[in-house]
Amino acid sequence: MKKAIVLAAVVLGTAGFLISSGGGQAPGTPKTALVVWGGWDGHEPKQCVDIFAPWLESQGFKVEISHSLDAYLDLGKLKKLDLIVHIFTMSDITAEQERNLEEAVKSGVGLAGWHGGLGDAHRSAVEYQFMVGGQWVAHPGGVIDYDVDITNTSDPITRGLKTSFHMKSEQYFMHVDPANEVLATTTFSGQYAAWTAGEVMPVVWKKLYGTGRVFYTSLGHVAADFDVPEARTIVQRGLLWAARVWGDDPARMNIYAPLLKNK
């Protein structure tokens, strides 16, 4: 019994270390995240912040929330972060704001987001799109029924999830970087745009930009989409991966399990 208690303490202590330290941080230093939201209200950015910012705090992150892209004007501060969550559909971004965001990610800060908040932001900023790894171009039929297929079942972000799950939302057709590491896809039926029949489109991917980890999913048109457990879990795990809480070895998932407090 005593040995079991000691072992449990070691496992939980390891998990706590992973969430509270990383990179050049000293043990016990909390991870830091900046959540920047705004843009088109139809994507319910504030409602989505209210889902994931408290969840990050529950994982031990120190979270700052900003409703302005001016949060990107202090490059020195940005480079000290572990994670930036960008939720800013469309909208204009100044050259300095964009440059600082990109430089921070290149230096090793994680970047994560979903749907139009990351994948349809700042349409004229091509380097930003290069960093994200894709750009929305259409959602034939608007809000429709479609399926998402997990194509990489061993990755920590998707491991253990149902290999196929249903969404009623916007099925994003995107221009994508062929170098993305794709974790899930969707197949277009052609019902709403006949020439897209059979086309397979990435839905979840991860990539590097410089030394920074970038996570994206096209799921999450509105906050209610995250009532689908798989959609919410993919984002939660993607946030942790981008912030380097997780490595890429699925064999170590048992260590990370205590961090997945799905709500």
Backbone hydrogen bonds in HBPLUS format (Angstrom, degrees):
<---DONOR---> <-ACCEPTOR-->    atom                        ^
c    i                          cat <-CA-CA->   ^        H-A-AA   ^      H-
h    n   atom  resd res      DA  || num        DHA   H-A  angle D-A-AA Bond
n    s   type  num  typ     dist DA aas  dist angle  dist       angle   num
A0005-ILE N   A0001-MET O   3.06 MM   4  6.40 153.2  2.14 148.2 154.8     1
A0006-VAL N   A0002-LYS O   3.02 MM   4  6.31 160.6  2.05 150.5 155.6     2
A0007-LEU N   A0003-LYS O   2.89 MM   4  6.10 161.1  1.92 150.7 156.0     3
A0008-ALA N   A0004-ALA O   2.96 MM   4  6.13 159.9  2.00 147.0 152.2     4
A0009-ALA N   A0005-ILE O   3.00 MM   4  6.21 154.8  2.06 145.8 152.7     5
A0010-VAL N   A0006-VAL O   2.98 MM   4  6.28 150.3  2.07 147.3 155.4     6
A0011-VAL N   A0007-LEU O   3.00 MM   4  6.29 162.6  2.03 154.6 158.4     7
A0012-LEU N   A0008-ALA O   2.95 MM   4  6.15 172.7  1.96 155.3 157.2     8
A0013-GLY N   A0009-ALA O   2.82 MM   4  5.83 148.7  1.91 139.7 149.6     9
A0014-THR N   A0010-VAL O   2.85 MM   4  6.08 151.0  1.93 147.1 154.5    10
A0015-ALA N   A0011-VAL O   2.99 MM   4  6.31 160.1  2.03 150.4 155.5    11
A0016-GLY N   A0012-LEU O   2.87 MM   4  6.08 157.9  1.91 146.9 153.2    12
A0017-PHE N   A0013-GLY O   2.91 MM   4  6.13 150.4  2.00 143.6 151.6    13
A0018-LEU N   A0014-THR O   2.99 MM   4  6.28 156.4  2.05 149.7 155.6    14
A0019-ILE N   A0015-ALA O   3.12 MM   4  6.41 151.6  2.20 149.4 156.2    15
A0020-SER N   A0016-GLY O   2.98 MM   4  6.03 138.7  2.16 141.1 152.4    16
A0021-SER N   A0017-PHE O   2.90 MM   4  5.73 119.4  2.27 148.8 157.8    17
A0025-GLN N   A0022-GLY O   3.02 MM   3  5.49 163.5  2.05 137.0 137.8    18
A0029-THR N   A0026-ALA O   3.07 MM   3  5.75 156.1  2.12 145.2 146.0    19
A0062-LYS N   A0031-LYS O   2.75 MM  31  6.14 162.8  1.78 160.3 164.3    20
A0082-ASP N   A0032-THR O   3.03 MM  50  5.30 156.0  2.09 135.5 142.5    21
A0083-LEU N   A0032-THR O   3.14 MM  51  6.47 136.6  2.34 152.2 159.9    22
A0033-ALA N   A0062-LYS O   2.96 MM  29  6.24 161.0  2.00 152.7 154.2    23
A0064-GLU N   A0033-ALA O   2.89 MM  31  6.30 161.5  1.92 160.6 166.5    24
A0034-LEU N   A0083-LEU O   2.92 MM  49  6.36 154.7  1.99 151.0 157.5    25
A0085-VAL N   A0034-LEU O   2.84 MM  51  6.20 163.9  1.86 155.2 160.1    26
A0035-VAL N   A0064-GLU O   2.81 MM  29  6.18 166.1  1.83 164.5 169.3    27
A0066-SER N   A0035-VAL O   2.80 MM  31  6.18 162.8  1.83 164.8 167.4    28
A0036-VAL N   A0085-VAL O   2.90 MM  49  6.25 162.7  1.93 167.2 172.3    29
A0087-ILE N   A0036-VAL O   2.82 MM  51  6.00 164.0  1.85 175.1 172.2    30
A0037-TRP N   A0066-SER O   2.98 MM  29  6.45 160.5  2.02 164.8 169.1    31
A0038-GLY N   A0087-ILE O   2.85 MM  49  6.37 134.2  2.06 162.8 160.8    32
A0043-HIS N   A0040-TRP O   3.43 MM   3  6.27 168.2  2.45 119.5 121.9    33
A0044-GLU N   A0041-ASP O   2.80 MM   3  5.22 159.3  1.85 120.5 123.9    34
A0048-CYS N   A0044-GLU O   3.05 MM   4  6.31 151.1  2.13 151.6 159.9    35
A0049-VAL N   A0045-PRO O   2.89 MM   4  6.17 152.2  1.96 148.3 156.5    36
A0050-ASP N   A0046-LYS O   2.95 MM   4  6.21 152.3  2.03 147.5 154.8    37
A0051-ILE N   A0048-CYS O   3.03 MM   3  5.10 146.1  2.15  99.2 109.7    38
A0052-PHE N   A0048-CYS O   3.11 MM   4  6.46 165.1  2.13 159.0 160.0    39
A0053-ALA N   A0049-VAL O   2.85 MM   4  5.46 163.6  1.88 149.0 154.1    40
A0056-LEU N   A0052-PHE O   2.93 MM   4  6.13 156.1  1.98 148.2 153.3    41
A0057-GLU N   A0053-ALA O   3.06 MM   4  6.38 157.8  2.11 149.8 156.0    42
A0058-SER N   A0054-PRO O   2.89 MM   4  6.19 145.8  2.01 142.9 152.6    43
A0058-SER N   A0055-TRP O   3.06 MM   3  4.94 116.5  2.48  91.2 107.1    44
A0059-GLN N   A0055-TRP O   3.16 MM   4  6.49 123.8  2.49 137.3 151.6    45
A0059-GLN N   A0056-LEU O   2.97 MM   3  5.06 140.7  2.13  98.8 110.8    46
A0061-PHE N   A0056-LEU O   3.11 MM   5  5.53 161.3  2.15 145.9 140.5    47
A0060-GLY N   A0057-GLU O   2.99 MM   3  5.15 162.6  2.02 109.5 113.3    48
A0071-ALA N   A0068-SER O   3.19 MM   3  6.02 165.3  2.21 117.1 120.1    49
A0072-TYR N   A0069-LEU O   3.00 MM   3  5.82 168.0  2.01 121.8 124.8    50
A0073-LEU N   A0070-ASP O   3.04 MM   3  5.33 161.7  2.08 119.1 118.5    51
A0078-LEU N   A0074-ASP O   3.09 MM   4  6.38 159.1  2.13 151.1 157.4    52
A0079-LYS N   A0075-LEU O   3.00 MM   4  6.22 159.2  2.05 156.5 160.2    53
A0080-LYS N   A0077-LYS O   3.13 MM   3  5.43 150.5  2.22 105.8 114.6    54
A0081-LEU N   A0078-LEU O   3.01 MM   3  5.47 164.1  2.04 116.0 121.2    55
A0110-GLY N   A0082-ASP O   3.04 MM  28  5.91 159.4  2.08 126.9 128.5    56
A0084-ILE N   A0110-GLY O   2.76 MM  26  6.03 143.6  1.89 139.6 150.5    57
A0112-ALA N   A0084-ILE O   2.98 MM  28  6.39 151.8  2.06 160.3 165.4    58
A0086-HIS N   A0112-ALA O   3.17 MM  26  6.54 146.8  2.28 161.5 170.6    59
A0088-PHE N   A0117-GLY O   2.82 MM  29  4.50 169.1  1.83 120.4 117.0    60
A0090-MET N   A0120-ASP O   2.64 MM  30  5.75 168.5  1.65 138.1 140.9    61
A0122-HIS N   A0090-MET O   3.00 MM  32  4.96 172.7  2.01 110.1 112.5    62
A0098-GLU N   A0094-THR O   2.95 MM   4  6.13 171.0  1.96 158.0 160.4    63
A0099-ARG N   A0095-ALA O   2.92 MM   4  5.96 164.9  1.94 145.9 150.9    64
A0100-ASN N   A0096-GLU O   2.99 MM   4  6.06 165.4  2.01 150.1 153.8    65
A0101-LEU N   A0097-GLN O   3.09 MM   4  6.25 160.8  2.12 147.5 152.9    66
A0102-GLU N   A0098-GLU O   2.97 MM   4  6.20 168.4  1.98 157.5 160.5    67
A0103-GLU N   A0099-ARG O   2.87 MM   4  6.05 157.2  1.92 148.9 155.8    68
A0104-ALA N   A0100-ASN O   2.91 MM   4  6.04 155.4  1.97 147.3 153.5    69
A0105-VAL N   A0101-LEU O   3.11 MM   4  6.40 162.5  2.15 150.7 154.7    70
A0106-LYS N   A0102-GLU O   2.90 MM   4  6.09 165.0  1.92 151.0 155.7    71
A0107-SER N   A0103-GLU O   3.05 MM   4  6.15 141.7  2.20 139.2 148.6    72
A0107-SER N   A0104-ALA O   3.16 MM   3  5.16 124.9  2.48  92.5 106.4    73
A0109-VAL N   A0104-ALA O   3.20 MM   5  5.75 163.6  2.23 145.3 141.1    74
A0108-GLY N   A0105-VAL O   2.95 MM   3  5.27 157.6  2.00 110.8 118.2    75
A0211-THR N   A0106-LYS O   2.93 MM 105  5.31 170.7  1.93 127.0 130.1    76
A0111-LEU N   A0213-ARG O   2.83 MM 102  6.26 160.0  1.87 163.6 168.7    77
A0215-PHE N   A0111-LEU O   2.89 MM 104  6.36 156.8  1.94 155.1 162.7    78
A0113-GLY N   A0215-PHE O   3.26 MM 102  6.62 134.8  2.47 138.3 150.7    79
A0117-GLY N   A0114-TRP O   3.07 MM   3  5.81 119.5  2.45 145.3 151.7    80
A0115-HIS N   A0217-THR O   2.66 MM 102  6.11 144.0  1.78 143.3 152.9    81
A0119-GLY N   A0115-HIS O   2.84 MM   4  5.66 154.5  1.91 158.4 160.5    82
A0120-ASP N   A0116-GLY O   3.10 MM   4  4.19 138.9  2.27 107.6 106.6    83
A0136-TRP N   A0119-GLY O   2.81 MM  17  5.85 158.6  1.86 164.1 165.3    84
A0125-ALA N   A0122-HIS O   2.93 MM   3  5.47 163.6  1.96 122.5 127.9    85
A0129-GLN N   A0125-ALA O   3.19 MM   4  6.57 153.0  2.26 146.1 153.4    86
A0130-PHE N   A0126-VAL O   2.94 MM   4  6.21 150.0  2.04 143.9 152.4    87
A0131-MET N   A0127-GLU O   2.93 MM   4  6.21 149.2  2.03 145.3 153.1    88
A0132-VAL N   A0128-TYR O   3.00 MM   4  6.34 157.8  2.05 151.1 156.6    89
A0133-GLY N   A0129-GLN O   2.90 MM   4  6.02 159.1  1.94 150.9 156.4    90
A0177-ASP N   A0133-GLY O   2.90 MM  44  4.99 159.8  1.94 141.1 136.9    91
A0135-GLN N   A0175-HIS O   2.84 MM  40  5.28 144.3  1.97 147.3 157.8    92
A0175-HIS N   A0135-GLN O   2.91 MM  40  5.28 163.8  1.93 155.3 155.3    93
A0137-VAL N   A0173-PHE O   3.00 MM  36  5.97 160.8  2.04 162.9 158.0    94
A0138-ALA N   A0173-PHE O   3.25 MM  35  5.13 150.7  2.34 146.8 144.0    95
A0173-PHE N   A0138-ALA O   2.78 MM  35  5.13 165.0  1.80 165.4 160.3    96
A0142-GLY N   A0139-HIS O   2.92 MM   3  5.55 161.8  1.95 145.5 147.7    97
A0144-ILE N   A0169-SER O   2.81 MM  25  5.45 161.2  1.84 145.0 138.4    98
A0169-SER N   A0144-ILE O   2.92 MM  25  5.45 131.9  2.16 162.1 153.7    99
A0146-TYR N   A0167-MET O   2.89 MM  21  5.48 159.8  1.93 163.4 165.5   100
A0167-MET N   A0146-TYR O   2.82 MM  21  5.48 165.1  1.84 172.5 170.9   101
A0148-VAL N   A0165-PHE O   2.82 MM  17  5.43 162.9  1.85 162.6 168.6   102
A0165-PHE N   A0148-VAL O   2.97 MM  17  5.43 153.4  2.05 148.0 156.6   103
A0149-ASP N   A0185-THR O   2.81 MM  36  5.34 170.2  1.82 160.1 163.1   104
A0185-THR N   A0149-ASP O   2.88 MM  36  5.34 156.9  1.93 149.6 154.5   105
A0150-ILE N   A0163-THR O   2.78 MM  13  4.87 159.3  1.82 132.5 139.7   106
A0151-THR N   A0183-LEU O   2.89 MM  32  5.39 147.5  2.00 125.3 134.3   107
A0152-ASN N   A0183-LEU O   3.23 MM  31  4.91 145.4  2.36 137.5 128.3   108
A0158-THR N   A0155-ASP O   3.05 MM   3  5.52 135.5  2.26 112.5 123.6   109
A0159-ARG N   A0155-ASP O   2.74 MM   4  5.46 137.6  1.92 164.7 178.9   110
A0161-LEU N   A0158-THR O   3.17 MM   3  5.78 166.6  2.19 138.6 139.8   111
A0180-ASN N   A0177-ASP O   3.08 MM   3  5.66 170.9  2.09 120.8 123.4   112
A0181-GLU N   A0206-LYS O   2.93 MM  25  5.30 164.0  1.95 166.6 168.1   113
A0206-LYS N   A0181-GLU O   3.05 MM  25  5.30 148.1  2.15 133.3 142.6   114
A0183-LEU N   A0204-VAL O   2.81 MM  21  5.31 170.7  1.82 143.3 146.6   115
A0203-VAL N   A0184-ALA O   2.77 MM  19  5.35 170.0  1.78 140.5 137.3   116
A0204-VAL N   A0184-ALA O   3.25 MM  20  4.99 159.0  2.30 127.8 125.2   117
A0186-THR N   A0201-MET O   2.85 MM  15  5.34 143.3  1.99 144.3 156.3   118
A0201-MET N   A0186-THR O   2.77 MM  15  5.34 171.4  1.78 165.2 166.4   119
A0188-PHE N   A0199-GLU O   2.88 MM  11  5.38 163.0  1.91 155.1 157.8   120
A0198-GLY N   A0188-PHE O   2.78 MM  10  5.45 155.7  1.83 162.6 157.8   121
A0196-THR N   A0193-ALA O   2.84 MM   3  5.74 168.1  1.85 134.3 138.3   122
A0197-ALA N   A0194-ALA O   3.24 MM   3  5.69 170.5  2.25 118.0 119.8   123
A0199-GLU N   A0196-THR O   2.93 MM   3  5.44 163.8  1.95 141.6 142.7   124
A0218-SER N   A0203-VAL O   2.85 MM  15  5.25 153.1  1.92 146.9 155.7   125
A0205-TRP N   A0216-TYR O   2.93 MM  11  5.54 165.4  1.95 160.0 162.7   126
A0216-TYR N   A0205-TRP O   3.01 MM  11  5.54 164.2  2.03 163.4 160.6   127
A0207-LYS N   A0214-VAL O   2.93 MM   7  5.24 145.8  2.05 146.4 154.5   128
A0214-VAL N   A0207-LYS O   2.83 MM   7  5.24 166.2  1.85 158.1 155.8   129
A0209-TYR N   A0212-GLY O   2.91 MM   3  5.25 153.5  1.98 148.4 156.3   130
A0212-GLY N   A0209-TYR O   3.05 MM   3  5.25 153.5  2.12 131.1 128.5   131
A0225-ASP N   A0222-VAL O   3.01 MM   3  5.69 153.2  2.08 118.4 126.0   132
A0226-PHE N   A0223-ALA O   3.01 MM   3  5.78 155.2  2.07 121.1 127.1   133
A0227-ASP N   A0224-ALA O   2.93 MM   3  5.38 159.8  1.97 115.8 118.7   134
A0228-VAL N   A0225-ASP O   3.19 MM   3  5.97 166.0  2.21 115.5 119.8   135
A0231-ALA N   A0228-VAL O   3.01 MM   3  5.42 117.4  2.42 110.6 125.5   136
A0232-ARG N   A0228-VAL O   3.13 MM   4  6.43 161.6  2.17 161.1 166.8   137
A0233-THR N   A0229-PRO O   2.90 MM   4  6.03 165.9  1.92 153.2 157.7   138
A0234-ILE N   A0230-GLU O   2.95 MM   4  6.01 159.1  1.99 148.6 153.8   139
A0235-VAL N   A0231-ALA O   3.33 MM   4  6.55 158.6  2.38 141.4 146.0   140
A0236-GLN N   A0232-ARG O   2.95 MM   4  6.25 169.2  1.97 156.0 159.2   141
A0237-ARG N   A0233-THR O   2.87 MM   4  6.02 170.8  1.88 155.9 158.2   142
A0238-GLY N   A0234-ILE O   2.87 MM   4  5.92 150.2  1.96 140.2 149.6   143
A0239-LEU N   A0235-VAL O   2.88 MM   4  6.10 153.2  1.95 156.6 162.0   144
A0240-LEU N   A0236-GLN O   3.26 MM   4  6.57 159.2  2.30 145.8 150.6   145
A0241-TRP N   A0237-ARG O   2.88 MM   4  6.15 157.2  1.93 150.6 157.4   146
A0242-ALA N   A0238-GLY O   2.93 MM   4  6.07 169.4  1.94 151.1 153.7   147
A0243-ALA N   A0239-LEU O   3.08 MM   4  6.22 149.2  2.18 143.0 151.2   148
A0245-VAL N   A0240-LEU O   2.94 MM   5  5.17 157.3  1.99 163.8 159.2   149
A0244-ARG N   A0241-TRP O   2.97 MM   3  5.09 160.1  2.01 110.7 115.1   150
A0252-ARG N   A0249-ASP O   3.03 MM   3  5.81 166.5  2.05 123.3 127.5   151
A0253-MET N   A0250-PRO O   3.09 MM   3  5.27 164.1  2.12 114.6 115.3   152
A0255-ILE N   A0252-ARG O   2.95 MM   3  5.59 143.8  2.09 117.2 126.3   153
A0256-TYR N   A0253-MET O   2.98 MM   3  5.03 118.7  2.37  96.0 111.7   154
A0257-ALA N   A0253-MET O   2.97 MM   4  6.10 126.2  2.27 148.8 163.2   155
A0259-LEU N   A0256-TYR O   2.85 MM   3  5.52 153.0  1.92 124.6 133.3   156
A0260-LEU N   A0257-ALA O   3.07 MM   3  5.56 160.4  2.11 118.9 124.5   157
A0261-LYS N   A0259-LEU O   3.08 MM   2  5.82 126.6  2.38 106.9  91.9   158
